Amino acid sequence: MKNKAGIEVFTSFGISYPEYEVITPQTKKSYTIRSLSVKEEESLKGSMVTPAKVARHLSEVLWSCMVKKPDGIKTFDDFISKTTMKDRDALLFGLYVSTYKDAQPFNVRCTNDECGFMNSVKINIEKGLSATFWDPDEVTNKETGAKRGSILDFRKEVPLKVFKGVVAVLRTPTIKDEIEVSESNTFASDEARNMQLALTMIDKFKIEPNEKLPNGDEILDRGNIYDAYNTLTPTDRKLIETAFEDFFNKYEIKVSSKVKCQRCGTMRDVEIDIAQQFFRTLFE
């Protein structure tokens, strides 16, 4: 298109981007995500240079690609503070499908020990999509009829077995939690930061009243929660991990398919890691 001065100026092709609607499994909100542009794709690639910023950059790209947002999500801060990490994975699925769909093959290794062939296969990820949704109306207390409500507000108390008198209070982490930990300068190593990311599922530790602490106590500081967790026994750690999986983490999307080995013919069920596949495709 030329302006009044006769100079050619590009505005757009006038064609809409491909879009995909996503219902998030934990907060049950509807979003419509459009495809990445080349500029956004390159920006996301550039963010990989600074690992501490990846969580923020990915969230900013998701935000910029949202064509329709649910009520209550008006600003970027609304988005990251009211969207769980499992919901973010679902949105990433929408971004992947709208941008790449079936353009890239999946690498799947044969499970036959005598074969081990790496298969490059096309998988219809939309057909293999399933989801387990959070039900806010599920009753948590049969005596009172209390319901779970929003997953963002729900807390699950887990009394420890070995460290009796200590209760781990669990929650579902949000994107904001991930960004804050990723960008924190308080961790000396990547290993410590990754552990702290995993521990965003713990809201706090409660210490019940005892002889030394007649009024009980609470551990709220993220650094102190990290230190306290590392003093637990494997038994109590497993108790926390199992409770988190049962009460929070199982509410998610999954992509699975049956794959036949191209060399030996062995059939296997495959679960696709969408985040891993997204970033692999991004750089191919």
C-alpha beads as a LAMMPS data file, in Angstrom:
LAMMPS data file: protein, C-alpha beads

284 atoms
283 bonds

1 atom types
1 bond types

-500.0 500.0 xlo xhi
-500.0 500.0 ylo yhi
-500.0 500.0 zlo zhi

Masses

1 110.0

Atoms # bond

1 1 1 0.000 0.000 0.000
2 1 1 1.307 3.475 -0.877
3 1 1 0.770 6.609 1.198
4 1 1 -0.052 10.044 -0.165
5 1 1 3.607 10.667 -0.902
6 1 1 3.696 7.552 -3.078
7 1 1 5.896 5.608 -0.645
8 1 1 5.053 1.957 -0.164
9 1 1 4.080 1.197 3.461
10 1 1 3.285 -2.280 4.748
11 1 1 0.491 -2.494 7.312
12 1 1 -0.665 -6.127 7.174
13 1 1 -1.780 -8.848 4.771
14 1 1 -5.340 -8.472 6.047
15 1 1 -5.463 -12.184 6.921
16 1 1 -6.264 -13.511 10.389
17 1 1 -3.819 -15.711 12.280
18 1 1 -4.838 -19.324 13.031
19 1 1 -6.516 -19.545 16.450
20 1 1 -7.189 -22.228 19.046
21 1 1 -9.550 -22.184 22.035
22 1 1 -8.235 -23.549 25.324
23 1 1 -10.195 -24.424 28.468
24 1 1 -7.696 -24.440 31.329
25 1 1 -7.925 -27.593 33.490
26 1 1 -7.405 -26.028 36.926
27 1 1 -9.168 -22.639 36.795
28 1 1 -11.582 -23.719 34.008
29 1 1 -11.272 -20.478 32.055
30 1 1 -11.644 -20.075 28.291
31 1 1 -8.877 -18.440 26.249
32 1 1 -8.444 -18.111 22.493
33 1 1 -4.790 -18.200 21.436
34 1 1 -3.503 -17.151 18.024
35 1 1 -0.400 -18.311 16.214
36 1 1 3.007 -16.823 16.902
37 1 1 4.337 -14.299 14.416
38 1 1 7.920 -14.593 13.176
39 1 1 8.848 -11.604 15.348
40 1 1 7.391 -13.253 18.466
41 1 1 9.048 -16.560 17.644
42 1 1 12.449 -14.867 17.325
43 1 1 11.875 -12.948 20.554
44 1 1 11.114 -16.193 22.364
45 1 1 14.253 -17.803 20.956
46 1 1 16.291 -14.855 22.193
47 1 1 14.935 -15.224 25.706
48 1 1 16.565 -18.654 25.981
49 1 1 19.915 -16.870 26.360
50 1 1 18.835 -15.760 29.854
51 1 1 17.304 -18.824 31.590
52 1 1 16.149 -16.789 34.593
53 1 1 13.891 -14.769 32.276
54 1 1 12.366 -17.653 30.310
55 1 1 9.263 -17.957 32.513
56 1 1 8.492 -14.238 32.180
57 1 1 9.179 -14.080 28.446
58 1 1 7.041 -17.130 27.737
59 1 1 4.195 -15.627 29.744
60 1 1 4.539 -12.301 27.921
61 1 1 4.385 -14.071 24.560
62 1 1 1.309 -16.036 25.632
63 1 1 -0.288 -12.799 26.800
64 1 1 0.448 -11.056 23.481
65 1 1 -1.079 -13.983 21.544
66 1 1 -4.386 -13.971 23.426
67 1 1 -7.251 -13.038 21.156
68 1 1 -9.956 -13.614 23.779
69 1 1 -9.537 -13.598 27.550
70 1 1 -11.947 -14.657 30.318
71 1 1 -13.650 -12.241 32.680
72 1 1 -11.351 -11.182 35.487
73 1 1 -8.205 -11.317 33.357
74 1 1 -7.697 -7.696 32.335
75 1 1 -3.974 -7.117 32.852
76 1 1 -0.758 -9.106 32.566
77 1 1 -0.519 -9.206 36.370
78 1 1 -4.055 -10.640 36.505
79 1 1 -2.934 -13.315 34.083
80 1 1 0.191 -14.476 35.909
81 1 1 -1.334 -14.275 39.394
82 1 1 -4.606 -16.048 38.484
83 1 1 -3.217 -18.725 36.166
84 1 1 -1.635 -21.896 37.492
85 1 1 1.422 -23.539 35.989
86 1 1 -0.695 -26.483 34.807
87 1 1 -3.057 -24.008 33.135
88 1 1 -0.024 -22.393 31.486
89 1 1 0.885 -25.788 30.020
90 1 1 -2.609 -25.999 28.505
91 1 1 -2.222 -22.533 26.990
92 1 1 1.159 -23.582 25.607
93 1 1 -0.620 -26.503 23.920
94 1 1 -2.964 -23.993 22.268
95 1 1 -0.012 -21.891 21.137
96 1 1 1.727 -24.985 19.751
97 1 1 -1.308 -26.188 17.797
98 1 1 -2.150 -22.765 16.365
99 1 1 1.487 -22.157 15.352
100 1 1 2.948 -25.534 14.389
101 1 1 0.157 -28.115 14.513
102 1 1 1.537 -31.270 12.864
103 1 1 4.424 -29.564 11.085
104 1 1 7.096 -31.330 13.098
105 1 1 7.612 -35.064 13.791
106 1 1 7.977 -36.487 17.300
107 1 1 10.979 -38.573 18.332
108 1 1 9.864 -41.734 20.146
109 1 1 12.293 -44.454 21.239
110 1 1 11.192 -48.088 20.999
111 1 1 10.691 -49.735 24.400
112 1 1 11.908 -53.116 23.165
113 1 1 15.302 -53.574 24.881
114 1 1 16.596 -55.514 21.896
115 1 1 15.637 -52.709 19.511
116 1 1 15.776 -49.216 21.033
117 1 1 15.192 -47.607 17.630
118 1 1 14.422 -43.867 17.638
119 1 1 11.276 -43.403 15.590
120 1 1 10.388 -40.138 13.907
121 1 1 6.589 -40.181 13.731
122 1 1 3.683 -37.878 13.036
123 1 1 1.140 -37.786 15.867
124 1 1 -2.248 -36.090 15.790
125 1 1 -1.887 -34.313 19.110
126 1 1 -5.407 -32.876 19.014
127 1 1 -6.834 -36.389 18.719
128 1 1 -4.652 -37.564 21.588
129 1 1 -5.629 -34.699 23.904
130 1 1 -7.370 -35.465 27.204
131 1 1 -7.940 -33.371 30.300
132 1 1 -8.786 -33.830 33.973
133 1 1 -10.681 -30.760 35.213
134 1 1 -10.841 -29.341 38.719
135 1 1 -14.365 -29.459 40.147
136 1 1 -14.978 -26.515 42.517
137 1 1 -18.261 -28.059 43.669
138 1 1 -16.696 -31.239 45.008
139 1 1 -17.471 -31.609 48.713
140 1 1 -14.392 -31.693 50.960
141 1 1 -16.208 -32.114 54.274
142 1 1 -19.199 -34.446 54.324
143 1 1 -20.285 -33.251 57.772
144 1 1 -20.434 -29.558 56.896
145 1 1 -20.955 -29.886 53.127
146 1 1 -18.013 -27.552 52.509
147 1 1 -16.906 -27.373 48.870
148 1 1 -13.425 -26.932 47.441
149 1 1 -14.143 -23.730 45.526
150 1 1 -11.448 -22.112 43.407
151 1 1 -8.206 -24.064 43.147
152 1 1 -6.342 -20.780 43.657
153 1 1 -7.796 -20.499 47.169
154 1 1 -7.823 -24.179 48.075
155 1 1 -5.255 -25.405 50.623
156 1 1 -4.588 -28.996 51.619
157 1 1 -3.107 -29.669 55.059
158 1 1 -0.794 -32.681 55.245
159 1 1 0.246 -33.778 58.765
160 1 1 3.719 -35.299 58.631
161 1 1 4.329 -38.824 59.943
162 1 1 7.917 -38.680 61.133
163 1 1 8.016 -35.025 62.157
164 1 1 4.834 -35.285 64.204
165 1 1 3.235 -31.975 65.062
166 1 1 4.324 -30.418 61.744
167 1 1 1.802 -29.804 58.969
168 1 1 2.684 -29.006 55.351
169 1 1 0.066 -26.732 53.776
170 1 1 -0.101 -27.307 50.025
171 1 1 -1.407 -25.128 47.198
172 1 1 -1.226 -25.021 43.407
173 1 1 1.577 -22.778 42.086
174 1 1 0.815 -19.877 39.750
175 1 1 2.853 -18.438 36.889
176 1 1 3.683 -15.511 39.163
177 1 1 5.240 -17.904 41.704
178 1 1 7.402 -19.398 38.969
179 1 1 8.530 -16.003 37.692
180 1 1 9.407 -14.716 41.164
181 1 1 11.522 -17.769 41.993
182 1 1 13.167 -17.841 38.557
183 1 1 14.195 -14.199 38.825
184 1 1 15.295 -14.346 42.460
185 1 1 18.953 -13.692 43.250
186 1 1 18.849 -15.479 46.604
187 1 1 19.826 -18.905 45.292
188 1 1 23.476 -19.776 44.913
189 1 1 23.012 -22.442 42.234
190 1 1 20.628 -23.548 39.494
191 1 1 20.029 -26.716 41.503
192 1 1 18.807 -24.694 44.480
193 1 1 16.602 -22.556 42.224
194 1 1 15.075 -25.639 40.585
195 1 1 14.364 -27.121 44.005
196 1 1 12.704 -23.895 45.084
197 1 1 10.580 -23.953 41.924
198 1 1 9.404 -27.436 42.881
199 1 1 8.633 -26.208 46.394
200 1 1 6.212 -23.504 45.218
201 1 1 3.593 -26.199 45.938
202 1 1 4.166 -25.603 49.682
203 1 1 2.303 -22.567 50.975
204 1 1 3.782 -22.879 54.462
205 1 1 4.699 -25.238 57.284
206 1 1 2.627 -25.120 60.475
207 1 1 4.091 -26.211 63.795
208 1 1 1.441 -27.234 66.269
209 1 1 1.678 -26.001 69.887
210 1 1 4.172 -27.924 72.016
211 1 1 6.288 -27.442 75.160
212 1 1 8.866 -25.278 73.401
213 1 1 6.299 -23.420 71.299
214 1 1 3.106 -23.173 73.374
215 1 1 1.489 -20.986 70.694
216 1 1 2.798 -22.986 67.741
217 1 1 4.483 -21.336 64.773
218 1 1 4.402 -20.942 61.002
219 1 1 7.200 -20.994 58.424
220 1 1 6.251 -18.632 55.604
221 1 1 9.496 -17.284 54.148
222 1 1 10.397 -19.087 50.897
223 1 1 14.029 -19.475 51.909
224 1 1 13.039 -20.928 55.280
225 1 1 10.556 -23.283 53.620
226 1 1 13.419 -24.498 51.411
227 1 1 15.661 -25.070 54.443
228 1 1 12.866 -26.784 56.394
229 1 1 12.003 -29.103 53.501
230 1 1 15.608 -30.238 53.230
231 1 1 15.551 -31.388 56.874
232 1 1 12.598 -33.737 56.290
233 1 1 12.900 -37.490 56.050
234 1 1 12.210 -39.260 52.718
235 1 1 8.996 -40.634 54.251
236 1 1 7.572 -37.168 54.885
237 1 1 8.813 -35.896 51.525
238 1 1 6.970 -38.743 49.774
239 1 1 3.846 -37.964 51.782
240 1 1 3.916 -34.358 50.550
241 1 1 4.596 -35.328 46.930
242 1 1 1.779 -37.884 46.894
243 1 1 -0.724 -35.456 48.418
244 1 1 0.212 -32.768 45.894
245 1 1 -0.270 -35.192 43.009
246 1 1 -3.635 -36.421 44.341
247 1 1 -5.113 -33.049 45.272
248 1 1 -3.601 -30.657 42.693
249 1 1 -1.188 -31.921 40.071
250 1 1 -3.458 -34.506 38.431
251 1 1 -5.704 -31.733 37.115
252 1 1 -4.029 -31.157 33.768
253 1 1 -4.078 -31.807 30.046
254 1 1 -2.307 -34.827 28.573
255 1 1 -1.432 -35.789 25.031
256 1 1 -0.965 -39.495 24.387
257 1 1 -0.887 -41.822 21.426
258 1 1 -0.043 -45.367 20.381
259 1 1 3.139 -45.640 18.320
260 1 1 4.375 -48.641 16.328
261 1 1 8.133 -49.041 16.020
262 1 1 9.168 -48.687 12.383
263 1 1 11.936 -51.280 12.866
264 1 1 10.574 -54.112 15.042
265 1 1 6.841 -53.407 15.117
266 1 1 6.535 -53.073 18.916
267 1 1 3.503 -51.010 19.964
268 1 1 3.781 -48.597 22.882
269 1 1 1.712 -45.892 24.549
270 1 1 3.449 -42.529 24.395
271 1 1 2.759 -39.412 26.455
272 1 1 3.941 -36.239 24.723
273 1 1 5.632 -33.508 26.741
274 1 1 4.131 -30.483 25.004
275 1 1 6.520 -27.967 26.585
276 1 1 9.523 -30.013 25.473
277 1 1 8.057 -30.477 21.997
278 1 1 7.205 -26.775 21.711
279 1 1 10.761 -25.649 22.415
280 1 1 12.240 -28.370 20.196
281 1 1 10.048 -27.209 17.322
282 1 1 10.870 -23.577 18.078
283 1 1 14.522 -24.148 17.242
284 1 1 14.045 -26.405 14.196

Bonds

1 1 1 2
2 1 2 3
3 1 3 4
4 1 4 5
5 1 5 6
6 1 6 7
7 1 7 8
8 1 8 9
9 1 9 10
10 1 10 11
11 1 11 12
12 1 12 13
13 1 13 14
14 1 14 15
15 1 15 16
16 1 16 17
17 1 17 18
18 1 18 19
19 1 19 20
20 1 20 21
21 1 21 22
22 1 22 23
23 1 23 24
24 1 24 25
25 1 25 26
26 1 26 27
27 1 27 28
28 1 28 29
29 1 29 30
30 1 30 31
31 1 31 32
32 1 32 33
33 1 33 34
34 1 34 35
35 1 35 36
36 1 36 37
37 1 37 38
38 1 38 39
39 1 39 40
40 1 40 41
41 1 41 42
42 1 42 43
43 1 43 44
44 1 44 45
45 1 45 46
46 1 46 47
47 1 47 48
48 1 48 49
49 1 49 50
50 1 50 51
51 1 51 52
52 1 52 53
53 1 53 54
54 1 54 55
55 1 55 56
56 1 56 57
57 1 57 58
58 1 58 59
59 1 59 60
60 1 60 61
61 1 61 62
62 1 62 63
63 1 63 64
64 1 64 65
65 1 65 66
66 1 66 67
67 1 67 68
68 1 68 69
69 1 69 70
70 1 70 71
71 1 71 72
72 1 72 73
73 1 73 74
74 1 74 75
75 1 75 76
76 1 76 77
77 1 77 78
78 1 78 79
79 1 79 80
80 1 80 81
81 1 81 82
82 1 82 83
83 1 83 84
84 1 84 85
85 1 85 86
86 1 86 87
87 1 87 88
88 1 88 89
89 1 89 90
90 1 90 91
91 1 91 92
92 1 92 93
93 1 93 94
94 1 94 95
95 1 95 96
96 1 96 97
97 1 97 98
98 1 98 99
99 1 99 100
100 1 100 101
101 1 101 102
102 1 102 103
103 1 103 104
104 1 104 105
105 1 105 106
106 1 106 107
107 1 107 108
108 1 108 109
109 1 109 110
110 1 110 111
111 1 111 112
112 1 112 113
113 1 113 114
114 1 114 115
115 1 115 116
116 1 116 117
117 1 117 118
118 1 118 119
119 1 119 120
120 1 120 121
121 1 121 122
122 1 122 123
123 1 123 124
124 1 124 125
125 1 125 126
126 1 126 127
127 1 127 128
128 1 128 129
129 1 129 130
130 1 130 131
131 1 131 132
132 1 132 133
133 1 133 134
134 1 134 135
135 1 135 136
136 1 136 137
137 1 137 138
138 1 138 139
139 1 139 140
140 1 140 141
141 1 141 142
142 1 142 143
143 1 143 144
144 1 144 145
145 1 145 146
146 1 146 147
147 1 147 148
148 1 148 149
149 1 149 150
150 1 150 151
151 1 151 152
152 1 152 153
153 1 153 154
154 1 154 155
155 1 155 156
156 1 156 157
157 1 157 158
158 1 158 159
159 1 159 160
160 1 160 161
161 1 161 162
162 1 162 163
163 1 163 164
164 1 164 165
165 1 165 166
166 1 166 167
167 1 167 168
168 1 168 169
169 1 169 170
170 1 170 171
171 1 171 172
172 1 172 173
173 1 173 174
174 1 174 175
175 1 175 176
176 1 176 177
177 1 177 178
178 1 178 179
179 1 179 180
180 1 180 181
181 1 181 182
182 1 182 183
183 1 183 184
184 1 184 185
185 1 185 186
186 1 186 187
187 1 187 188
188 1 188 189
189 1 189 190
190 1 190 191
191 1 191 192
192 1 192 193
193 1 193 194
194 1 194 195
195 1 195 196
196 1 196 197
197 1 197 198
198 1 198 199
199 1 199 200
200 1 200 201
201 1 201 202
202 1 202 203
203 1 203 204
204 1 204 205
205 1 205 206
206 1 206 207
207 1 207 208
208 1 208 209
209 1 209 210
210 1 210 211
211 1 211 212
212 1 212 213
213 1 213 214
214 1 214 215
215 1 215 216
216 1 216 217
217 1 217 218
218 1 218 219
219 1 219 220
220 1 220 221
221 1 221 222
222 1 222 223
223 1 223 224
224 1 224 225
225 1 225 226
226 1 226 227
227 1 227 228
228 1 228 229
229 1 229 230
230 1 230 231
231 1 231 232
232 1 232 233
233 1 233 234
234 1 234 235
235 1 235 236
236 1 236 237
237 1 237 238
238 1 238 239
239 1 239 240
240 1 240 241
241 1 241 242
242 1 242 243
243 1 243 244
244 1 244 245
245 1 245 246
246 1 246 247
247 1 247 248
248 1 248 249
249 1 249 250
250 1 250 251
251 1 251 252
252 1 252 253
253 1 253 254
254 1 254 255
255 1 255 256
256 1 256 257
257 1 257 258
258 1 258 259
259 1 259 260
260 1 260 261
261 1 261 262
262 1 262 263
263 1 263 264
264 1 264 265
265 1 265 266
266 1 266 267
267 1 267 268
268 1 268 269
269 1 269 270
270 1 270 271
271 1 271 272
272 1 272 273
273 1 273 274
274 1 274 275
275 1 275 276
276 1 276 277
277 1 277 278
278 1 278 279
279 1 279 280
280 1 280 281
281 1 281 282
282 1 282 283
283 1 283 284
